Amino acid sequence: HIMKLDHMDLVFQSLAHPARRRILDLVQQAPGCSVNALCRHFKTSRIAVMKHLKLLEAAQLIVSQKAGRTRQLYFNVVPIQMIYDRWTTEYSSFWASKVADLKEKIEAKSRRSPAAPRTGKKRKSSASRLKNKP
């Protein structure tokens, strides 16, 4: 299921503003919180917070339910997950195949060339060899 580009733009636009990201964090921490409870966390007007909420709802990142005279707010992770899946699914399989190819090449090379035999003697480092020269 692919998200339409205009909806994806709304999600990115919503996430671009720090106040809207803060709203998402607050709603995620307190699912079902009211608009009034949310507004207490901001120094801006209720109208400004409502404008942010309207955009978050249009992007489907916030879902609200009427409960009497209040609106309960819930964070909806689905639009973010869809964006994540769009790129990571395609690119993760691409990079996974590249890593598998690299692993196969390294293993094939190590099978062809035997490792140098160890003599048990430690080789002097270049710094210690220089110290011993007259």
Beta strands, then each sheet from edge to edge (+ up, - down):
strand 1: 33-34
strand 2: 62-67
strand 3: 70-75
sheet 1: 1+ 3- 2+
end
